[in-house]
Amino acid sequence: MTDPFDMDEACPAAMTITRAGSAVMRAPKGISSGPFWVEMLLTSRKDGENTAMRAVVEPGVVTHWHSHPRGQLLFVLEGVGLVQRDGDGMKEVRAGDSVWFAPGEQHWHGASPTSTFSYISIQGVKDGAAVQWMEPVEHMEGPR
């Protein structure tokens, strides 16, 4: 299976249509507490460009701690999600909410224990990468 985070060198040079569902796959192991579905919408390793994906996360599954060198925008499509930045308590987000994580801000996000969580994620590329993965989330209640 193809790794959804193994990105192309640059975004397409012209208008490109990707049909819904044509690139859906499981996220790679080692980045979350359990599997989740990912559909890459835009991929690149070129500095200044963006990557974008749609994710569908099963109840109770959360990402590991991570950061994005140029920040990350999450737009919640469906369900109830949980988000936390390093040093803060966990917060709940719902369909229609958006979350901005600043460049380098360590954080995690995932589905509440009782709901799926679907979102669009957009993050910029710097030094050939859009994300840096860290350790698993051990305690979801209070600050790290």
C-alpha positions in Angstrom: 0.0 0.0 0.0 1.2 3.5 -0.8 2.2 5.8 2.1 -0.1 8.8 1.9 2.6 11.0 3.4 5.1 10.0 0.7 4.5 13.2 -1.3 5.2 14.2 -4.9 8.0 16.7 -5.5 5.7 19.5 -6.4 2.0 20.4 -6.8 0.5 19.9 -10.3 1.5 22.6 -12.8 -2.0 22.9 -14.1 -5.6 22.4 -13.1 -6.0 18.8 -11.9 -9.2 17.0 -10.9 -9.0 14.1 -8.5 -12.2 12.1 -8.2 -13.6 11.6 -4.7 -12.5 8.3 -3.2 -9.9 7.6 -5.9 -7.0 7.9 -3.5 -8.4 6.8 -0.1 -6.0 4.7 2.0 -5.1 3.9 5.6 -2.7 6.3 7.3 0.7 4.8 8.0 1.3 3.0 11.3 3.2 4.9 14.0 1.4 8.2 13.7 -1.8 7.6 15.7 -3.3 5.4 18.4 -5.1 3.4 15.7 -5.8 3.3 12.0 -7.7 6.0 10.1 -8.6 6.8 6.5 -6.7 9.4 4.5 -7.4 10.9 1.1 -4.5 13.1 -0.1 -5.9 16.0 -2.0 -2.7 17.9 -2.7 0.9 16.6 -2.3 4.3 18.3 -2.5 7.8 18.4 -1.0 8.5 21.9 -2.6 9.1 24.7 -0.1 6.3 27.2 0.0 3.7 24.8 -1.5 0.9 23.2 0.5 -0.3 19.7 1.2 -3.9 18.9 1.9 -5.8 15.8 2.9 -9.2 14.6 4.0 -9.2 12.3 7.0 -11.9 10.1 8.6 -11.0 9.0 12.1 -12.8 6.3 14.1 -14.0 7.0 17.6 -11.2 7.2 20.2 -8.3 7.3 17.6 -6.0 10.3 18.0 -2.7 11.3 16.3 0.6 11.3 18.0 2.1 14.6 19.0 3.3 16.4 16.0 4.1 19.8 14.5 4.0 21.5 11.1 6.9 23.8 10.1 4.5 26.3 8.4 1.4 25.6 10.5 -1.7 23.6 10.0 -5.4 24.5 9.3 -8.0 21.9 10.2 -11.6 22.3 9.0 -14.0 19.9 10.7 -16.4 18.3 8.2 -18.3 15.9 10.4 -18.4 14.5 13.9 -16.8 15.5 17.2 -13.1 15.9 17.5 -10.6 16.6 20.2 -7.6 18.9 19.8 -4.8 19.9 22.2 -1.7 22.1 21.8 1.3 21.6 24.1 0.8 23.4 27.4 -3.0 23.6 27.1 -5.9 21.4 28.0 -7.9 19.4 25.4 -10.7 21.2 23.5 -13.7 19.8 21.6 -14.4 20.8 18.0 -17.5 20.1 15.9 -18.6 20.2 12.2 -18.0 23.7 10.8 -15.3 24.6 13.3 -11.7 25.4 12.1 -8.5 25.1 14.1 -5.2 26.8 13.3 -2.0 25.4 14.8 0.9 27.9 14.5 4.2 26.9 12.8 6.2 24.6 15.1 3.3 24.3 17.6 3.3 20.8 19.1 -0.2 19.3 19.1 -2.5 16.4 18.5 -6.0 15.9 17.2 -8.4 13.0 16.9 -11.9 11.6 17.4 -13.9 11.8 20.6 -14.4 8.4 22.3 -18.0 8.3 21.0 -17.9 9.9 17.5 -16.1 9.7 14.2 -14.2 12.8 13.2 -13.8 13.9 9.6 -11.7 16.9 8.6 -9.7 18.7 5.9 -6.1 19.4 6.8 -3.9 22.0 5.0 -0.3 22.5 5.8 2.6 24.2 4.1 6.0 22.7 3.2 9.3 23.9 4.6 12.7 22.2 4.0 10.9 19.4 2.1 8.5 18.4 4.9 5.0 19.3 6.0 4.9 17.4 9.4 7.2 16.2 12.1 5.9 13.2 14.1 6.6 12.8 17.8 5.6 10.5 20.7 2.1 9.0 21.3 -0.4 10.9 23.4 -0.3 9.4 26.9 -2.8 11.6 28.8 -5.7 13.4 27.1 -7.1 15.3 30.0 -4.6 17.9 31.1 -1.6 19.8 29.8 1.4 17.9 28.6 
